[in-house]
Amino acid sequence: NDDGIVDGTTVRADRLRVFTYNAASGRWINEFASTVNLAAHTVTFVTTHFSFYALFAPAAQSLDTVRVYPNPFKPNGGNANEGVAFSAGNANSGIIFDNLTSVVSIKIYTVSGQLVTAFGSDNSAGKLQWDARNDSGHDVASGLYIAVIKSPEQQVVKKILVVR
C-alpha cells in the first residue's frame, strides 16, 4: 500500500537486505550488496552462485538513529498521521520506536521521574510499539513522557508528548 512497511509485517521496506544460507555454519549471511526500489517494489542484487536466498531487515547496529513517532501522539485526533489508538493487529498503531537494535529495553517515565511502564525485546527486528498504557493497563494521561532506550552498548533518551 506504499506506506513504506512490508504488507502484513512491521518491517520497513527500505531496510530489506538479501541474505544467503550458509549450510556449513547453519546461518544466514549478508554477502551481497542489494538495492531496494520502493517505487517499483523490488529488491535487486547480483549473485555469483546458486543458493537459498531470503529477504531480512536487520536491526540497527546502534541507537544513533532511533525514531519515536508519531510525536506528538494524538490517538483521538482523527488524523492517522498524528496517531491511532493501539491495536495488536495494526503495526502502525500506538507509539512506534523504530531503528532499534536487536536487543533493547525501553522504560517510560513521567517528567517527575515516576516509572510508567517498561518493555523490550531480545529480537526486536528494529521496531517496537508502545500501547500508551501504564503497567496497570490504563491509558496514560495527556502530558510529556521520557523514554529511556537501552541496548547492551548504548543508551538514548527521547521525549514523547501524548495529547488525549
C-alpha positions in Angstrom: 0.0 0.0 0.0 3.1 2.3 -0.4 3.3 3.2 3.3 7.0 2.0 3.4 6.1 -1.1 5.5 6.1 -4.6 4.0 2.4 -5.5 4.0 1.4 -7.8 6.8 4.5 -7.1 8.9 6.2 -4.3 10.9 9.3 -4.4 8.7 10.4 -1.2 7.0 10.9 -1.9 3.3 13.9 0.3 2.9 15.8 -1.9 5.4 15.4 -5.1 3.4 18.6 -6.9 2.5 19.3 -10.1 0.6 20.9 -12.9 2.7 22.1 -16.3 1.6 22.0 -19.5 3.6 25.4 -20.9 4.6 24.9 -24.7 5.2 28.4 -25.1 6.8 27.6 -22.6 9.5 23.9 -23.0 9.6 23.4 -19.2 9.4 22.0 -16.6 7.0 24.8 -14.3 5.7 24.5 -10.9 4.1 27.2 -11.3 1.5 25.7 -9.3 -1.4 25.0 -5.7 -1.9 21.3 -5.2 -2.6 19.2 -2.3 -3.8 15.7 -1.5 -2.6 13.5 0.3 -5.1 10.4 1.4 -3.1 8.6 2.8 -6.2 9.0 -0.5 -8.2 8.5 -2.7 -5.1 11.7 -4.6 -5.9 15.0 -5.7 -4.3 17.8 -6.5 -6.6 21.3 -8.0 -6.2 23.9 -9.8 -8.2 24.9 -13.3 -7.2 27.9 -15.4 -8.2 26.3 -18.7 -7.2 23.1 -20.6 -6.7 21.8 -20.9 -3.2 18.9 -20.3 -0.9 18.1 -16.6 -0.6 15.8 -14.6 1.7 15.0 -11.0 2.5 15.6 -9.8 6.0 15.5 -6.4 7.6 18.4 -6.4 10.1 18.1 -4.4 13.3 20.1 -1.3 13.6 23.7 -1.6 14.9 23.4 1.3 17.3 20.7 3.6 18.8 22.0 6.7 17.0 19.1 6.8 14.6 16.2 5.8 16.9 12.9 7.4 15.9 9.8 7.7 18.1 6.6 8.5 16.2 4.0 9.9 16.0 5.2 12.6 18.3 3.0 14.3 19.5 0.8 11.2 19.8 -2.9 12.2 19.3 -4.8 8.9 19.2 -8.2 10.6 19.3 -7.4 13.5 16.9 -8.9 11.9 13.8 -5.7 12.2 11.8 -4.0 8.8 11.4 -0.7 10.6 10.8 -0.9 12.0 14.4 -1.6 8.6 15.9 -4.0 5.8 16.1 -5.0 4.1 19.4 -3.1 0.8 19.8 -4.4 -2.3 18.2 -2.5 -5.6 18.5 -3.0 -6.3 14.8 -2.1 -2.9 13.5 1.7 -2.3 13.0 1.1 1.4 12.7 -0.9 1.9 15.9 0.3 3.2 19.2 3.7 4.9 19.7 6.4 3.3 17.5 10.0 3.0 18.4 12.0 2.5 15.1 15.6 1.9 14.1 16.2 -0.1 17.3 19.0 -2.6 17.9 18.0 -6.2 18.1 18.4 -6.4 21.9 16.7 -3.4 23.5 14.9 -2.3 26.7 12.6 0.8 26.9 11.4 2.5 30.1 8.8 5.2 30.0 8.8 7.8 32.8 6.7 10.8 33.7 8.6 14.1 33.8 8.7 13.8 37.6 10.6 10.5 37.3 7.9 8.0 38.1 8.1 4.8 36.1 5.1 4.4 33.8 6.0 1.1 32.1 8.9 -0.9 30.8 9.2 -3.3 27.9 11.8 -4.6 25.5 12.9 -7.4 23.3 15.8 -9.8 22.7 14.9 -9.8 19.0 13.2 -6.5 18.2 13.6 -6.7 14.4 14.3 -3.0 14.7 10.9 -1.9 15.8 8.6 -2.0 18.9 5.2 -0.4 19.7 4.0 1.1 23.0 0.3 1.0 23.6 0.4 4.3 25.5 -0.7 2.5 28.7 0.9 2.2 32.1 1.8 -1.1 33.9 -1.8 -1.3 35.2 -3.2 -1.3 31.7 -4.7 2.2 31.9 -4.2 4.8 29.1 -1.6 7.3 30.1 -2.9 10.9 30.6 -2.0 13.8 28.3 1.5 15.1 29.0 5.2 14.8 28.4 6.9 11.5 28.9 10.6 10.5 28.9 11.7 7.3 27.1 15.0 5.7 28.2 16.0 3.3 25.4 18.9 1.0 26.2 20.9 -1.5 24.2 23.8 -3.5 25.7 26.2 -0.9 24.4 24.3 2.4 24.4 21.5 4.5 25.9 19.4 7.3 24.4 16.7 9.4 25.9 13.7 10.7 23.9 10.7 12.9 24.8 7.2 11.9 23.9 4.1 14.1 24.0 0.7 12.5 24.5 -2.4 14.5 23.7 -5.7 12.8 24.5 
